Amino acid sequence: MKNTEKIANAKKRIDELERLIKYWNDAECNEAKIINLAMKIENKIA
């Protein structure tokens, strides 16, 4: 495998990892919103 191919493959992996990190950050943010909403509802009911 040539150096240019290695670099191209590494860039692809980096892009994939960046997309995964963004997805995980968005998912954590959405989970936090759901938890906060559930807590607010429980507080109003109680």
C-alpha positions, 0 to 999 in steps of 0.5 A, a space after each residue: 500500500 502506498 503512502 497516499 493510499 494510507 493517508 486517504 484511508 486515515 482521512 476516511 477513518 477520521 471523518 467517520 470518527 468525527 461523524 460518530 462523535 457528533 452523533 453521540 454528542 447530539 444523542 447525549 443532548 437529546 437524552 438530557 432534554 428528555 430527562 429534564 422534561 420527565 423531571 418537570 412533569 413529575 414535579 408538576 404531578 407531585 
